[in-house]
Amino acid sequence: MPFADQQGKGGGKSSRQKKRLRNGGAHEGAPAGRAAGDAAAAVRSGSSGETNSETDNLAGADRIDSISAKGLKAGRRRNRRRRKRLAGQESDQANPVAAHAGDQIKPAGVRSADGRKGRQSQKAKVRRDADVGSHPRPAPLPAEASAVVSAEAAPVRIRHSAGAIDPHELYAALDLGTNNCRLLIARPEERGFRVVDAYSRIVRLGEGIGANRRLGNDAMDRAVDALANCHRKLAERGVMRSRLIATEACRAAENGVEFIDRVRRETGLALEIVDRETEARLAVAGCVSLVDPNAEGVLLFDIGGGSSEIVWLDLRNRCGARGYALTRFIRSWISLPVGVVNLSERHGGVHVTPQVFEEMVQDVAGHLQHFNLADDLSRAIAEGEVHMLGTSGTVTTLAGVHLGLRRYDRRRVDGTWLTDDQVSSMIDQLRDMSYEERVENPCIGADRADLVLAGCAILEAIRRRWTCSKLRVADRGLREGILTEMMAADGVWNRKTGRSRRAGSRNRGRQ
């Protein structure tokens, strides 16, 4: 039967034919229509000549011929997005970012940018899944950058930075401790911040300080070299707002102030020696987003190189407060003059027998007697929901070993829950390892093999004094606390929220 007779009376054309003719097409097989289809396919596949799956999946030449102007525009948009996505993946694979880079830190209980609490958009989920499972293992970093921690993250959101960054929005936090020199550069986002660069190097600034109360020349040289790298990163990023702190090593050393002056002369960085109370508060500010929303209290501890801070957050009257607001509920705190460096120097950290380990535990236990309201904390633990929250290389190492990681992964470690029995099992496992086995473990390595058991001894002393059923691991601390405090003081989240609300009001007015 002729085609016209199939269309009904009068031989009228179907809506599909009318649409094809209206958009410059023709009947099936017409040369002009075929040329138009080829041109449309060429546009949709892009100038690079790469295969376009959307075009390949069209069912027949007639569908290619019938692409409208609106369809061409949609195809161009899809191609642009696809090329940008491919370019971003190639960039990620060619330039592995430092630890934290691309992480979006968001305080607990805060709504996401799309206004939905506790949920991710489909696009964010795709990005996260691609980052976790699809990328090949990054190539080894050059020797100069070997101290930079590998790509990490956890219950925090992970998103790679793309495009140019406004330097006026960048904040930086530097923590020069007894063992490590750490830098974090971030920019504020909706009720949180995204890390754009990070740096960490073990410098052992406090090496030997327990014996002569002075910073050694070699230790100072290592620290100055690391700080020079930090200065270079700050200059390259154009950071305008920063806080750079030094902790126990510079506090305890007789030549600590002289070292700070040397750093200023040789690197241009002005470091601030903070007191123990400030250090404890910053540790809380950096970790409170991991507090269980239903907890009635938290025993937070930060095991450092030269000191260890312990804080009791009494949350029985929190009245719904969450995130940074929890820093107001510090009931009691103490800073112990023991850390992994000075404790291992006093008792030894290479070959640690059960007797030596017990001596380290008792050394720490003597300092815990000075904790104010210790008995009140014990009663609160017995009566309510109180959990531990640990931030240090010790607890992240325990979590990494517990998870059986072949390579340290912050995304899996940060926020991990461990039961009391699991912590005991991990401490026993590390204590039974030889020094060589600790060196070979990917979550410990040569840099921490002689320090990790001292950290376990400090943790064991705390657990014996106050036993909690659960411990949450935090791979975050002073730097995150510094960034949070600076951004909160500047009101960056309030300003962004205010702009969003005003924009929403204007949009509603237009409707």
GIBEL-V841140 format. One record per backbone hydrogen bond with DSSP energy under -0.5 kcal/mol. NH is the residue of the N-H (numbers start at 1). CO is the residue of the C=O. If there is no record, write none. Layout:
[[NH | CO] [NH | CO]]
//
This chain:
[[6 | 2] [7 | 3] [7 | 4] [8 | 5] [11 | 8] [12 | 9] [18 | 14] [19 | 15] [20 | 16] [21 | 17] [22 | 18] [23 | 19] [24 | 21] [25 | 20] [30 | 27] [34 | 30] [35 | 31] [36 | 32] [37 | 33] [38 | 34] [39 | 35] [40 | 36] [41 | 37] [42 | 38] [43 | 39] [44 | 40] [45 | 41] [46 | 42] [46 | 43] [49 | 46] [53 | 51] [56 | 52] [57 | 53] [58 | 55] [60 | 58] [63 | 60] [64 | 60] [65 | 61] [66 | 62] [67 | 64] [72 | 68] [73 | 69] [74 | 70] [75 | 71] [76 | 72] [77 | 73] [78 | 74] [79 | 75] [80 | 76] [81 | 77] [82 | 78] [83 | 79] [84 | 80] [85 | 81] [86 | 82] [87 | 83] [88 | 84] [89 | 85] [90 | 86] [91 | 87] [92 | 88] [93 | 89] [94 | 90] [95 | 91] [99 | 149] [101 | 98] [102 | 195] [103 | 100] [104 | 157] [105 | 103] [105 | 193] [106 | 104] [107 | 191] [110 | 107] [112 | 116] [115 | 112] [117 | 115] [119 | 116] [125 | 121] [126 | 122] [127 | 123] [128 | 124] [129 | 125] [130 | 126] [131 | 127] [132 | 128] [133 | 129] [134 | 129] [134 | 130] [135 | 130] [145 | 142] [146 | 143] [148 | 145] [155 | 414] [157 | 104] [159 | 102] [159 | 157] [167 | 165] [169 | 166] [170 | 167] [171 | 186] [172 | 241] [173 | 184] [174 | 243] [175 | 182] [176 | 174] [176 | 245] [177 | 175] [177 | 180] [181 | 201] [182 | 175] [183 | 199] [184 | 173] [185 | 197] [186 | 171] [187 | 194] [188 | 169] [189 | 192] [191 | 189] [192 | 189] [193 | 105] [194 | 187] [195 | 103] [196 | 185] [197 | 185] [199 | 183] [201 | 181] [203 | 179] [203 | 201] [204 | 179] [206 | 178] [207 | 204] [209 | 206] [211 | 208] [212 | 208] [213 | 209] [216 | 207] [220 | 216] [221 | 217] [222 | 218] [223 | 219] [224 | 220] [225 | 221] [226 | 222] [227 | 223] [228 | 224] [229 | 225] [230 | 226] [231 | 227] [232 | 228] [233 | 229] [234 | 230] [235 | 231] [236 | 232] [237 | 233] [238 | 234] [239 | 234] [240 | 167] [240 | 170] [241 | 170] [243 | 172] [245 | 174] [245 | 243] [246 | 272] [247 | 176] [250 | 247] [251 | 247] [252 | 248] [253 | 249] [254 | 213] [256 | 253] [259 | 255] [260 | 256] [261 | 257] [262 | 258] [263 | 259] [264 | 260] [265 | 261] [266 | 262] [267 | 263] [268 | 263] [268 | 264] [269 | 263] [271 | 269] [272 | 244] [274 | 246] [274 | 272] [279 | 275] [280 | 276] [281 | 277] [282 | 278] [283 | 279] [284 | 280] [285 | 281] [286 | 282] [287 | 283] [287 | 284] [288 | 284] [290 | 287] [291 | 288] [295 | 292] [296 | 385] [297 | 385] [298 | 313] [299 | 387] [300 | 298] [300 | 311] [301 | 389] [302 | 309] [304 | 302] [304 | 307] [308 | 336] [309 | 302] [310 | 334] [311 | 300] [312 | 332] [313 | 298] [313 | 311] [314 | 312] [314 | 329] [315 | 296] [315 | 313] [318 | 315] [321 | 318] [325 | 322] [326 | 323] [327 | 324] [328 | 325] [329 | 326] [330 | 327] [331 | 312] [331 | 329] [332 | 312] [334 | 310] [336 | 308] [336 | 334] [338 | 336] [340 | 304] [341 | 305] [342 | 305] [343 | 339] [344 | 340] [345 | 341] [346 | 342] [347 | 343] [348 | 344] [352 | 350] [353 | 351] [357 | 353] [358 | 354] [359 | 355] [360 | 356] [361 | 357] [362 | 358] [363 | 359] [364 | 360] [365 | 361] [366 | 362] [367 | 363] [367 | 364] [368 | 364] [369 | 365] [369 | 366] [370 | 367] [371 | 368] [374 | 371] [377 | 373] [378 | 374] [379 | 375] [380 | 376] [381 | 377] [382 | 378] [383 | 379] [384 | 380] [386 | 384] [387 | 297] [388 | 470] [389 | 299] [390 | 472] [391 | 301] [392 | 474] [396 | 392] [397 | 393] [398 | 394] [399 | 395] [400 | 396] [401 | 397] [402 | 398] [403 | 399] [404 | 400] [404 | 401] [405 | 400] [412 | 409] [413 | 409] [414 | 410] [415 | 473] [416 | 413] [418 | 471] [420 | 469] [423 | 419] [424 | 420] [425 | 421] [426 | 422] [427 | 423] [428 | 424] [429 | 425] [430 | 426] [431 | 427] [432 | 428] [433 | 429] [433 | 430] [438 | 434] [439 | 435] [440 | 436] [441 | 437] [444 | 441] [445 | 438] [445 | 441] [448 | 445] [449 | 445] [451 | 448] [452 | 448] [455 | 451] [456 | 452] [457 | 453] [458 | 454] [459 | 455] [460 | 456] [461 | 457] [462 | 458] [463 | 459] [464 | 460] [465 | 461] [466 | 462] [468 | 466] [471 | 418] [472 | 388] [473 | 416] [474 | 390] [475 | 473] [476 | 474] [481 | 477] [482 | 478] [483 | 479] [484 | 480] [485 | 481] [486 | 482] [487 | 483] [488 | 484] [489 | 485] [490 | 486] [491 | 487] [491 | 488] [492 | 487] [495 | 491] [496 | 492] [497 | 493] [498 | 494] [499 | 495] [500 | 496] [501 | 497] [502 | 498] [503 | 499] [504 | 500] [505 | 501] [506 | 502] [507 | 503] [508 | 504] [509 | 505] [510 | 506] [511 | 507]]
//
